[in-house]
């Protein structure tokens, strides 16, 4: 399994295959809803060198203040799809090369990653406690006083962080979208085999 150095280069990102598993090592920053909203709607964001730290980890970590400094108690990735409204603009604004989260993101973010030469990495059966052990050091925190520990932006140094898999590649292909399309193509034959009537209606779930 590849271990990719952060910041990831565009050449490296464009060479990664959809579904490929990897770990990352280097510096990243964290954020959730408030990072996205403030960056887009208020033009307010942490004073980070986004060329050197261009990996955005979607997480609201559990942090503990100790005599030796901040300690990560747990850092379970959060569902990235809920940031889709702002995702593309954040990627373009900071020229992000790597996003890490849970589940997937939408077509807008995929298009932005295609433009910047970036990838979205999704978690594989990992717990936040496992990932905690791969964080070498907490380097800094921004907006702690006004946002609190969960929504603040943390700077982590990680080593062989993951594994994650490439859920959106630098060509804009989406693993989950292609999986859903493949399932839709196969479903009629499966239904016929199982004797399910073509006019059978499945329960619709409103994801809005």
C-alpha positions, 0 to 999 in steps of 0.5 A: 500500500502506498504512503503518500507524502503531504502536501500531495503533488498534482502529479501524484494525485492525477496518478491515483486510481479510483478505489485505490487504497493508501495512507498519507503522511505529513501536515493536514488541517481539520474543519467541519460546517463552520469552516465551510460557511465562514470561508465562503460566506464571510471570507473568514478562515485560518491564516494557514499556508494552504500551499504547504498544508492543502489536505483538509480532514473533515472531522470534529475531533475530541480533544483534551488539554493536558499539561504537555499540550493538546491531545487527540482523544478521537478523530472519527471522520464526519460525513462529507456530503453535508458540505457539498453546498460549499465544497467546490468553492472551498476547494477552488479558494484554497486550491486543495489537493486532498480531502479526507472524510466519510462517504462521498461528495457530489458533482460540484466538488468532483468538478473542482477537484478535477480542476485543481488536480485533487482527490477525495479520500474516504474512510474504510472501517476505521475508528476514530481511536485507531486514527488517533494513534497515527497523529504524531503531533498537534501543531496549532489550533485556530478559532478555538475561543469562538467555535469550540474544540469540535468546530475549531481548525486543528493542524495535525502532523500525521504518519501513515494516516489511514488507510483511506480509498480514493472515492473521487479521483483527480479526473472527477470520477466518483466511486459511489456514483459509479457503483450506484450506476452499475447497480442500477444497470444490473437491478432489472436482471436481478429482479427478473431472476427473483420474480419481482414485478417490474411495476414494484415500487420501492420506498423513496428516501428524500435525501435533501 
